Amino acid sequence: MKQLCNSKRYSGRPFAADDIEQVRQLIQAHPEANRQRISYLVCEALDWRKSDGGLKDMSCRVALLRMHREGLIELPPPRHKVNPCRAFSRRTAQAEPEPLFEVAVHELADLRLQRVERKDSALWNEYIDRYHYLGYKPLPGAQLRYFAYAGDRLLGLLGFGAAAWKTGPRDAWIGWSRAQRQRNLGDVVNNARFLILPWVRVQCLASKLLSLISRELPGAWEARYGYRPVLLETFVEAARFAGTCYKAANWQCLGQTQGRGKLGDHRLGQVPVKDVWVYPLVKDFRERLCR
């Protein structure tokens, strides 16, 4: 098993050599524990918690899996076999292309957002994989996903997950320190996927849905995770899109990324430059993020 010489960062948290050794000892001391139980034990031992005091279980699971793959720890085999390609290859008649749908936005009846439940999770993944230019990838950390409907007609899909670990324009605009960012980053939620289905032609629909989600998401997030986020962010690929719908929904463009990816690590290779857009959910978001 590899030895860790310097501190490394996983899921936004630095892990020193002593932390890694403590994780190893916990695994050895609980040979009957599955991966979920080990995650709980590690969170408790390292006091790794969300802003509401709950354990950062999902972030910890991601961190432990990365450590395992890097040979720093050895996790027990997963209890259930997971095929990571299943969601990418799934194709059903339900998600087949439909005829062109073109109306004015004021003609849409019962425009609403519906949270994705477990029974419809694979269908959301399939739509994103088939029709979003980035395809499907699991959203990191805490997350909420939505279908957008007008009556019974599906118009679009939205997905929200963990914020970027660091990005210059956002961090300078907030004005928080590194320690404040590390402590309060969970209060920022990233709009990781936004898709209007390609056969839907409804002018101003995208900005209308962004306005709806800004009112819907804080309460839904609190109901699921026990705290309300204070800021939304998203990254718009500058060479592809102008971000018009975000501007129309009163989001603010802060500048552009340097093409280092969501973790801000230049060693991971260059990615497309993106515009950074944000939307405050409360007036005192800076005070809360900089506490």
C-alpha positions as CSV (number, residue, x, y, z in Angstrom):
1,M,0.0,0.0,0.0
2,K,1.3,3.4,-0.9
3,Q,2.5,5.9,1.7
4,L,1.3,9.5,1.6
5,C,4.1,12.0,1.9
6,N,2.2,15.3,1.5
7,S,-1.3,16.5,2.2
8,K,-3.7,15.7,-0.6
9,R,-7.2,17.1,-1.2
10,Y,-10.3,14.9,-1.7
11,S,-13.8,16.3,-2.1
12,G,-12.6,19.7,-1.1
13,R,-11.0,18.5,2.2
14,P,-7.2,18.3,2.8
15,F,-6.0,14.9,4.1
16,A,-2.6,14.7,5.8
17,A,-0.7,11.5,6.2
18,D,-2.1,11.1,9.8
19,D,-5.6,11.4,8.4
20,I,-5.0,8.7,5.9
21,E,-3.5,6.5,8.6
22,Q,-6.6,7.1,10.8
23,V,-8.8,6.0,7.9
24,R,-6.8,2.8,7.5
25,Q,-7.0,2.0,11.2
26,L,-10.8,2.5,11.2
27,I,-11.1,0.1,8.3
28,Q,-9.0,-2.5,10.1
29,A,-10.9,-2.0,13.3
30,H,-14.3,-2.7,11.6
31,P,-13.7,-5.6,9.2
32,E,-17.4,-6.2,9.0
33,A,-18.3,-2.7,8.0
34,N,-19.5,-2.0,4.4
35,R,-18.4,1.1,2.5
36,Q,-21.3,3.2,3.7
37,R,-20.6,2.4,7.3
38,I,-16.9,3.2,6.9
39,S,-17.9,6.6,5.4
40,Y,-20.0,7.3,8.5
41,L,-17.1,6.3,10.8
42,V,-14.6,8.4,9.0
43,C,-16.9,11.5,9.0
44,E,-17.4,11.1,12.8
45,A,-13.7,10.5,13.5
46,L,-12.5,13.5,11.4
47,D,-15.5,15.7,12.4
48,W,-16.3,16.2,8.7
49,R,-19.7,17.8,8.7
50,K,-22.0,20.0,6.6
51,S,-23.1,23.5,7.7
52,D,-26.2,22.0,9.4
53,G,-24.0,19.6,11.5
54,G,-24.9,16.5,9.5
55,L,-22.1,14.2,8.3
56,K,-20.7,14.8,4.8
57,D,-21.3,11.2,3.9
58,M,-21.5,11.6,0.1
59,S,-18.4,13.7,-0.1
60,C,-16.6,11.2,2.1
61,R,-17.6,8.3,-0.1
62,V,-16.2,10.0,-3.1
63,A,-13.0,10.7,-1.2
64,L,-12.6,7.2,0.1
65,L,-13.1,5.7,-3.4
66,R,-10.4,8.0,-4.8
67,M,-8.0,6.9,-2.0
68,H,-8.8,3.3,-2.7
69,R,-8.2,3.7,-6.4
70,E,-4.9,5.4,-5.7
71,G,-3.8,2.6,-3.4
72,L,-3.7,4.6,-0.2
73,I,-6.4,2.5,1.5
74,E,-8.2,-0.7,0.8
75,L,-12.0,-0.7,1.0
76,P,-14.1,-3.8,1.3
77,P,-15.6,-5.0,-2.0
78,P,-19.0,-3.3,-2.8
79,R,-22.0,-5.2,-1.5
80,H,-23.8,-4.6,-4.8
81,K,-22.3,-4.8,-8.2
82,V,-22.6,-1.5,-10.2
83,N,-22.3,-1.3,-13.9
84,P,-21.1,2.3,-14.6
85,C,-21.9,2.0,-18.3
86,R,-25.5,1.0,-17.8
87,A,-26.9,4.6,-17.7
88,F,-24.8,5.6,-20.7
89,S,-26.0,2.8,-23.0
90,R,-29.7,2.7,-21.9
91,R,-32.1,3.6,-24.7
92,T,-35.8,3.4,-24.4
93,A,-38.8,4.3,-26.5
94,Q,-39.8,6.8,-23.8
95,A,-36.9,9.1,-24.6
96,E,-37.1,8.9,-28.4
97,P,-37.2,12.2,-30.3
98,E,-40.6,13.8,-30.7
99,P,-42.1,16.0,-33.4
100,L,-41.3,19.7,-33.3
101,F,-43.2,21.6,-30.6
102,E,-43.4,25.3,-31.1
103,V,-45.6,27.7,-29.2
104,A,-45.3,31.0,-27.3
105,V,-44.3,30.7,-23.7
106,H,-47.5,32.4,-22.5
107,E,-49.4,29.6,-24.2
108,L,-47.9,26.9,-22.0
109,A,-50.4,25.5,-19.6
110,D,-49.3,24.3,-16.1
111,L,-45.6,25.0,-16.5
112,R,-44.0,23.2,-13.5
113,L,-40.9,21.6,-12.2
114,Q,-41.0,18.0,-10.9
115,R,-38.2,16.6,-8.8
116,V,-36.7,13.3,-10.1
117,E,-37.4,10.4,-7.8
118,R,-35.7,7.1,-7.8
119,K,-38.1,5.4,-10.2
120,D,-37.4,8.1,-12.9
121,S,-33.7,8.5,-12.3
122,A,-32.6,6.3,-15.2
123,L,-34.9,8.2,-17.6
124,W,-33.4,11.6,-16.6
125,N,-29.9,10.1,-17.1
126,E,-30.9,8.8,-20.5
127,Y,-32.4,12.2,-21.7
128,I,-29.2,14.0,-20.6
129,D,-26.9,11.4,-22.2
130,R,-28.8,11.5,-25.5
131,Y,-29.5,15.2,-25.9
132,H,-27.1,17.2,-23.8
133,Y,-23.8,18.0,-25.5
134,L,-21.8,17.0,-22.4
135,G,-23.6,13.7,-22.0
136,Y,-24.4,12.0,-18.7
137,K,-22.1,11.9,-15.7
138,P,-23.1,11.4,-12.1
139,L,-23.6,14.7,-10.3
140,P,-21.1,15.1,-7.4
141,G,-22.1,15.3,-3.8
142,A,-25.5,16.7,-2.6
143,Q,-27.8,17.0,-5.6
144,L,-31.3,17.6,-6.9
145,R,-32.6,16.9,-10.5
146,Y,-35.7,18.1,-12.2
147,F,-38.0,17.5,-15.1
148,A,-39.7,20.6,-16.6
149,Y,-43.3,20.0,-17.8
150,A,-46.1,21.9,-19.4
151,G,-49.1,19.8,-18.5
152,D,-48.0,16.3,-19.4
153,R,-45.4,17.4,-22.0
154,L,-41.8,17.1,-21.0
155,L,-39.9,20.3,-22.1
156,G,-36.5,20.2,-20.4
157,L,-34.3,18.9,-17.6
158,L,-32.2,20.5,-14.9
159,G,-29.5,19.1,-12.5
160,F,-27.8,20.7,-9.5
161,G,-24.8,19.4,-7.6
162,A,-21.7,20.4,-5.7
163,A,-20.1,23.8,-6.5
164,A,-16.7,24.1,-8.1
165,W,-13.9,23.9,-5.5
166,K,-12.4,27.2,-6.7
167,T,-12.8,29.6,-9.5
168,G,-11.1,33.0,-9.6
169,P,-14.0,35.2,-10.8
170,R,-16.5,33.8,-8.3
171,D,-14.1,33.7,-5.3
172,A,-12.9,37.3,-5.9
173,W,-16.5,38.5,-6.3
174,I,-17.5,36.8,-3.0
175,G,-14.4,38.0,-1.3
176,W,-14.0,35.0,1.0
177,S,-10.7,33.6,2.3
178,R,-9.5,30.1,1.5
179,A,-10.6,28.9,5.0
180,Q,-14.0,30.5,4.6
181,R,-14.4,28.9,1.1
182,Q,-13.5,25.5,2.5
183,R,-15.9,25.9,5.4
184,N,-18.9,27.3,3.5
185,L,-18.6,26.0,-0.1
186,G,-21.6,23.7,0.6
187,D,-23.8,26.8,0.6
188,V,-23.1,27.3,-3.1
189,V,-25.0,25.0,-5.5
190,N,-23.9,24.4,-9.1
191,N,-26.3,24.2,-12.0
192,A,-24.4,21.3,-13.7
193,R,-27.0,20.4,-16.4
194,F,-29.7,22.4,-18.1
195,L,-31.4,21.0,-21.2
196,I,-34.3,22.2,-23.3
197,L,-35.2,19.2,-25.4
198,P,-34.0,19.8,-29.0
199,W,-37.5,19.5,-30.6
200,V,-38.9,22.1,-28.2
201,R,-39.0,25.7,-29.7
202,V,-40.4,28.0,-27.1
203,Q,-38.9,31.5,-26.9
204,C,-37.9,32.6,-23.4
205,L,-38.7,29.1,-21.9
206,A,-35.1,28.7,-20.6
207,S,-35.1,32.0,-18.6
208,K,-38.6,31.2,-17.3
209,L,-37.4,27.8,-16.0
210,L,-34.4,29.5,-14.3
211,S,-36.7,31.9,-12.6
212,L,-38.9,29.0,-11.4
213,I,-36.0,27.0,-10.1
214,S,-34.5,29.9,-8.1
215,R,-37.8,29.9,-6.1
216,E,-38.2,26.1,-5.9
217,L,-34.7,24.9,-5.1
218,P,-33.8,26.5,-1.8
219,G,-36.8,24.9,0.1
220,A,-36.4,21.6,-1.7
221,W,-32.7,21.5,-0.8
222,E,-33.4,22.3,2.8
223,A,-36.1,19.6,2.9
224,R,-33.6,17.0,1.7
225,Y,-30.3,18.2,3.2
226,G,-31.3,20.3,6.2
227,Y,-29.9,23.7,5.1
228,R,-30.7,26.3,2.5
229,P,-28.1,27.3,-0.1
230,V,-27.4,31.0,-0.6
231,L,-25.9,31.2,-4.1
232,L,-26.3,29.4,-7.4
233,E,-23.5,29.1,-9.9
234,T,-23.1,27.7,-13.4
235,F,-20.4,27.6,-16.1
236,V,-21.3,28.3,-19.7
237,E,-18.9,27.2,-22.5
238,A,-18.0,30.5,-24.1
239,A,-17.3,29.1,-27.5
240,R,-20.8,27.5,-27.7
241,F,-23.2,29.7,-25.8
242,A,-23.7,33.4,-25.0
243,G,-25.6,32.7,-21.7
244,T,-28.5,34.7,-22.9
245,C,-31.1,32.8,-20.8
246,Y,-29.1,33.3,-17.6
247,K,-28.8,37.0,-18.3
248,A,-32.6,37.2,-19.0
249,A,-33.2,35.5,-15.6
250,N,-31.1,38.1,-13.8
251,W,-28.0,36.0,-13.3
252,Q,-24.7,37.8,-13.3
253,C,-21.7,37.0,-15.4
254,L,-18.4,37.4,-13.4
255,G,-15.8,36.6,-16.0
256,Q,-14.2,33.5,-17.4
257,T,-12.4,30.4,-16.1
258,Q,-8.8,29.6,-16.9
259,G,-9.7,26.2,-18.3
260,R,-8.4,24.2,-15.3
261,G,-11.6,22.2,-14.6
262,K,-13.9,22.1,-11.6
263,L,-11.1,21.2,-9.2
264,G,-8.9,24.1,-10.4
265,D,-5.9,21.8,-10.9
266,H,-3.7,22.6,-13.9
267,R,-2.3,19.1,-13.8
268,L,-5.6,17.6,-14.9
269,G,-5.3,19.2,-18.4
270,Q,-6.9,22.0,-20.2
271,V,-10.7,22.2,-20.5
272,P,-12.8,24.7,-22.5
273,V,-12.9,28.2,-21.2
274,K,-16.3,29.0,-19.6
275,D,-18.2,32.0,-18.5
276,V,-19.0,32.1,-14.7
277,W,-22.6,33.0,-13.9
278,V,-24.1,33.4,-10.4
279,Y,-27.4,34.1,-8.8
280,P,-27.7,35.1,-5.2
281,L,-30.6,33.4,-3.4
282,V,-30.5,35.7,-0.3
283,K,-29.5,39.3,0.2
284,D,-26.8,38.6,2.8
285,F,-25.1,35.8,0.9
286,R,-21.7,37.4,1.3
287,E,-22.0,37.7,5.0
288,R,-23.1,34.0,5.2
289,L,-20.3,32.8,2.9
290,C,-17.6,34.8,4.6
291,R,-18.6,33.8,8.2
